[in-house]
Amino acid sequence: MGNRDMPEGRPRAEQSAGDGVHGAVSVADEENPFADPGVPPHEHRIQDIDERAAKRSERAVALLFTVSMLATIGFIVSYLLIPNDKSVFVFPLGHLSAMNFALGLTLGVALFCIGAGAVHWARTLMSDVEIADDRHPIEASPEVRAKVHADFRQGAAESGFGRRKLIRNTLLGAMALVPLTGLMLLGGLGPAPGTKLRHTLWAKGKRLVNMNTNQPLRPEDVAVGSLTFAMPDGLAEHDEDFQNEIAKAALMIVRLQPDDIKDKRELDWSHQGIVAYSKICTHVGCPISLYEQQTHHVLCPCHQSTFDLTDGARVIFGPAGHALPQLRIGVDSEGYLQALGDFEEPVGPAFWERG
Ligand code: FES
């Protein structure tokens, strides 16, 4: 920094000597048992004494901010133009998604260049004067606050933010463009779910398939006192959407004595005492897996919500807020258990909470 940047126009060397900061030492005595080693003599940076070096630094900072802008534009272009399924080989990482690689690289460069530009600016062009200040009480007096404001204004002036328009403008451009990367990523959240959460794969005529054996279930396969898990016919574990669909369609099948069923609708929707309920807990969606034969209660292992299968699977204990949805079932012409429609309520918890 040249003399034109010195506060009140004083050359730094003069100012430091006048302040008694550089090279000042004190000796230990009874009041101050530790000697103050003082501050080493100040060394001017090349940019402080050579205007051409200062200009070079200014251009380097501006270049970094410009590269940041270009990287942000590269991020946006990558997001818009690179196909989702394109992969690229990157040594030594192997095959990667081309879009993820391009997004990570461009965003990394954009942020790095802003940081590197700011650091280079501070190290080479902003004021290099070391200042020593006495400790003072935490509570600031009006005079101190006024001094802080004055120092702040002086710091702003010394940083050259207003004067070095190239740096200021490229920094503002880089900072303005970087948030666009976040906006672009919002597009990656995918399409709105629409009414998908209202429906499952269950439909009239869909057979109930045992999830363990992958075989369609007949009424005689369901023994009294057993708990069987079922999924819709046609859904296979290797299906791309398997996890999404099974998370809505998973069923618990239990055979009860028809006389034990207290709820009339439950009885109407069952077949020979076999009832089919959603396996997804209505609290926060854990799969229900515990069945008490004696009481016909099913228990969610996550937070112990308990549902009474003889009474419409209503909640008798725990935090769940709703009964488990029941699936209406019957048998088809070949004697296999089948659904007589989809669930009449959405399954799981979150959908309910959203109303
Ligand atoms: S998820 Fe079932 S009780 Fe919490």
Residues whose N, C-alpha, C, O or C-beta is under 5 A from the ligand:
A	BS01	FES	C281 H283 V284 G285 C286 C300 C302 H303 Q304 S305
